[in-house]
Amino acid sequence: MSDTVRGTRGRGTRRGRGSVVLSRCAAGVLAVALATGCAFAARWVVSPAPGHVVITPAVTIDPSTRPGPDSGAMVLPVAGDARAALYRLPVKGPAPLTGYSRAQFGPAWADVDRSGCDQRNQVLARDMNDVRLRPGSRCVVASGRLTDPYTGRQINFVRGQNTSSAVQIDHVVALADAWRTGAQQLDQQTRAQLAGDLLELLAVDGPTNESKRDRDAAAWLPANKSYRCNYVARQIAVKTKYRLWVIPAERDAMDRVLAACPATPLPST
């Protein structure tokens, strides 16, 4: 694809590897970054809706390189108010966990973004300070220091059979929770993309991650109250991106958290 993509609805400019910014839409200026590997036709239709952008099938997405929901439309979070985005999420009861397994979301820590490094090491390197890589490796994190967002504690991470579990990678929206709020309706590739999405992954205190299990915001929030707004906003962004819903108690819990911080933005990357 050339550096500049043009269409009948506006103008697109390539920014960095694998991202395209579409602007000048009929309803105003919109921007959306698409993941690496999209194949575009010369035309597109972008339908603006409050807080998100729906790319309709007028955009040709090559399913071999860019997994998407079965419907052919992908909803991507746009920077904005997390509380407003919460109000736009569908509210339904939980679906049964019938058929759920970790394998439904693809291999653990697969390099879904094709960066050359697995997702676990990417997140460790992103979230920790004083990171040191294993000698001779460009990916494997040997040590670092984490300020744990869930507890506020400082954790010294050292890679090893008996020490690596001190820092674990949390799926911010637990995969079982994702399954019972819509992920079972996604195709296998999209579920794998969800499980490996850097928006969905966070390096945290190991025992705290284990205690969270598969609970949603109605049943579990970080002990570190100063992080709760960002935590809930991140869950909303993941659920927006992958078209999941919230159950009533979860929606109410998120709303109570965000009532204390109404200006919390919706993460988009």
N, C-alpha and C positions, 0 to 999 in steps of 0.2 A: 504494500500500500504506500502511496506517495506521502510526502510530508504534509500535504494539505488535502483535505477531503472536502469536496463541494457537493451541495445537494440543493434541491428545489426549495427547502425551507430555511436555509441559512448557510452558515460557513463553519467549517471545522478545522481546527488547528492541532497538529500533533504536538504533545508536550511530554517529552521524556519517553522512555521505553514503554510501549504498550498502552499509552493513554491517549484519548482523543477528547477534546473539548468541543462540544456543540453549542453554538450560540445563535442569537438573533432569531429565536423562535417566535411564532406568531403572537403568543400571549406575553412575551417579554424575554428578558435575557435569562437563559438557563445554562447550567454547566453540569456535565456529567463525565466522570472518568470511567472508562471501560477497561476491564482487565486484559492482560496480554493475550493475544491470539484471536481477536475478533476479526472477521472478514466482512467488509461492508460493501453493499451495493452503492450505486451512485445516488440513490434517493433514500430518504428516511422520513418518518413522521414521528415527532416527539410530542406526546400529549401531556401538557402540564397539569398537575394536580397538586393541591396544597401539600408541601413538605416532601414530595417525591416526584420522580420522573418515570413515566411508563414508556418504554421503548416498544412500539408495536411491531408486528412482523414486517412492516415496510423496511426495517433494518434487517439485512440478511446476516444472521449469526451462524457461523459454521459450527455445527454441533460437535464436530470432531476436535475442535480447538477451544470452544467456549461453551461449556455445559450450561444449560438453562432449564427452567421449569418446562414441564410438558407442554404448556400452552404456547410457548414461543415468546413470551413477554418476560422481561426482567425488571424488577423494581429496585432502584438504587437509592440509598439514603442521600439526602442533600443537606448541607450544613443548615442548621436552623434550630428552632426551639424543641428540645427533647419532649417537653410536656405536651406541646401541640402535636408532635408526632405520635405520642402515646394515644391521644384522643382519636387519631385516624386509624389505629390498629383495630382489626375486627375483634370482637369480644364473643367468645363461644365457650362451651364446656369442653373439658379435655376429651380427646379421642382415646380409645383403649390402647394399651401398650402392646397389643397383639402383634407379633411379628418383629418386635424390636430386638435388635442386637447391635453391638458396636460395629460389627462387620457391615451393617447396612450403610455406614458412613465411610466406607473405604478403609484402606490400611492406615494404622495409626502413624501420624507424623509424616505422611507422604509429602513430597515436594510438589504440592498442588499448584504453586505459582511459578514453577519451573525456574527457580532462581539458582539452582545448583546446590542449595543447602536445604536440609529437611526442616520442617516447620518448628520442631522443638528447639533446635539450635538457633534458628532465626529469632524466636521469641526470647530465649535466654540472652542473646546478644543485644536485642533491642531494649529489654527491660532492666538489665543490670548495669551497674557501674563497675569500673576497674576490671573489665572483661579481659581474660587471657585465653587464647586459643591453644589447643593441643599442638605441640610442635609438629610442623609439617602439614598441618591441616588449615584450610581456609574457612572451615565451617564449625568444627567441633569445639564447643566452649569447655575449657578445662576448669576455669574458676571465675568468680566474680562476686559482687556484693549487691544484694537485692534489698531495696526498701520495700517491704511487702505492703501492697496496697490494702490488703484485707485486715491486717493487724497493726500496721505502722512500725513493725519491728525491723531491725536490720539483720539480715541473714547472710552469712558468709558461705558461698556455694563452692564446693570442691567436687569435681566429678569423680565418681568411684562407686563401687558396688554397694558400699554401706553408707554413702554420703549423698549421692545424687538425689535421693528422694526428699531431701530437706527443701528443695525448690521443685515444685511441680508446675505443669502447664494446665491451667484451668480452661475448660470450655465455659465461657461466661454464661451463655445459655446452655445448660446441661443438655447433652444429646438426647437423653430420654425425654426431657421436657420439650425439646424441639420436635421429637417424634410425635408426642401427644398433642402438639399444637400446630400440626400441618406438615412436618417434614416427611411423613410417610407418603404424602401425595407428590413429593418431588422425585425426579429420576435419580438413579444411583450416582451419576456424575455430579449432579448439583448437591446432593447430600455430602459427597466427598469434598466438594468445594467449601461447603458450609463448615465442615469439621476442621478444615485446614486454613480457613480464612483468618488472616492476622487480626481482623477486627474482633473475631470471636475468641481469640487466644490471649492469655495473660499469665505471666510468671508470678506465682504466689507461694506462700508458705505451704509446705506439703501437708502437714497434719490438718490445717484449716481446709484445704481443698478436699481432703478425704472426708471431713465432717460435713461439708456442704452436700456431697453426694449429688443427687439429681433434683434437688429442690429449687423451686422458683422463688421469686421475690416475696411472695406471700408467706413462705415458710423459712426463708434464709436471707439475711443481709450481712454484709461485712461488719465485724465488731468495730472496725475503724469507721466511726460515723462520718468523718470528714471525706470519706471516699464513696459514701453511699449514692450521692447524686450522680457521680461519674459512672458508677457501677450500673445503676438502673438505666442511665442514658445509653450505655453501651449495649445493654440487653435490648432496648427499644430499637437501636440502630440495626442490630443483627436480625431482629424479627421483622423490621421493615424491609431490609434487603432481600430476605428469603421468603417474604410473604407468609410469615407465620402469624398466628393469632395469640391473644392473651386470654386467660380465663378470668372470670369476674374478680375473684379474690386477688389475683396477681395484678390486674389493672388497678384495683383500689390501693394495694400496697405501693405500687410504683407512683401513683398519684400523690399519696401521702408524703413520700420521700421528696418528690419534686416540688411539692407545695412550699417547702422551705428554701428552695433554690430554683425559682421559676425561670431564671435566665440561663440555666444549664444548656449548652449547645448539644445538638445531636452529632455524635462523631460520624464522619463520613469515610475515614480510612483507618 
